[in-house]
């Protein structure tokens, strides 16, 4: 009942088979997991036996051998002369190191309560044995034979024998605990074997039960044997929609019930299809005629669109030429503007040069004034010299001639200075007039630069506007081309629709023949 309730909630056969497989796999996984856990426990038991029992046995044997061999036997061999004093001292010292190392390693393993009790009893005995070892080492290093013999007779066996007995007791404890671990592992093996057998039996029983439940559910879902369902399906495939189906009373969810319902639905559909095939045949003929008319009109539209596209291409070409010319005019205007600016700069430089010449002319005028003053003073000095020569009489006649020449030279210098001053004044006046004319020309060039700049701005705006018009017309051209492409596609589509209409008409005829197969 529980399995029936579980599988009742699983609708599909695939899901039920998957659930069955998953449950069996889960059981196998649980069995395997249990086996792994038991193997892990067995491995842990073996590890414990080795780490806490076998290894300690070796350690205890080493400690016992160190006391029995390196202390007792070495003492007797040194007394009898079989070993020299240095060799005996080395063996006794080695025994101390080895005992300390092995005993420390042993006490770090897991100790049962009985072991801990024996360890507490052995600890003082090992302390006494260590003191004895140190005395033996000192006697051998001192090579004191009498002291060594006395120590061997009085203390050697009295100290070592009790310790050896306790160590042997520890060995027995190790063997007992190892036996207990072996018995425990044997019991675990028996438990694992029976658990595996029981789990395997439970898995087999569960698999058989699940298989029975799934089989019953599948038959209930089919509503009949699979062979009967197959025969019904083959009859429907042949077109036999009038066969009688055996459906159990109240069965509304099985495959057989749905096939019965499907058979009735198919019979009704086939009847309706037969009734509508003729109408479809007539309608397909009308659609074909309409597609032919639409095809002719679409071809006319495509031709008109092509002519408009060609005309728009011509307009676009002229606009592009206009844009190129506008760009060239803009370039010329910018070049003229640059030349006018250069001329203005050169004119400004000429004005500055004329102003410099004017300043130089004024300086020359001042220098000529100085020369005129010098000539005037020279004339006065020559006149005074002539007066003095006249006073001197005959002896001053030559000096009077020189004074007359100097006076004449001063007069000519003054006359030349006045002429040069007049010429320079005239040159300064003309330079001032030239400067004023150049400044007027510079202002004219500045106005020309402004006008050329406004012309360049106007050409730039015209170029920008032409570019925008170019983009708009290009977009319009793309739209016209797209319209042309769509018109051509529509024409092709109309032709395809016409062909499809003819095919539809043919298919309607074939459909009418095909539905004749069904027996309703």
Buried (B, 14 or more C-beta within 10 A) or exposed (E): EEBEEBBEEBEEEEEBBEBBEEBBEEBEEEBEEBBEEBEEBBEEBBEBBEEBBBBBBEBBEBBBBBBBEBBBBBBEBBBEEEBEBEBBBBBBBEBBEBBBBBBEBBBEBEBBEBBEEBBEBBEEBBEBBBEBBEBBBEBBBEBBBEBBEEBBEEBBEEBBBBBBEBBEBBBEBBEEBBEEBEEBBEEBEEEBEEBBEEBEEEBEEBBEEBEEBBEEBBEEBBBBEEEBBEEBEEBBEEBBBEEEBEBEEEBEEBBBBBBBEBBEEBBEBBBEBBEBBEEBBEBBBEBBEBBBEBBEEBBEBBEEBBEEBEEBEEEBEEBBEBBEEBBEBBEBBBEBBEEBBEBBEEBBEBBEEBBEBBEEBEEBBEBBEEBBEBBBEBBEBBBEBBEEBEEEEEEBEEBBEEBBEBBEBBBEBBEBBBEBBEEBEEBBEEBBEBBEEBBEBBEEBBEBBEEBBEBBEEBBEBBEEBEEEBEEBBEEBEEBBEBBEBBBEBBEBBBEBBEBBBEBBEBBBEBBEBBEEBEB
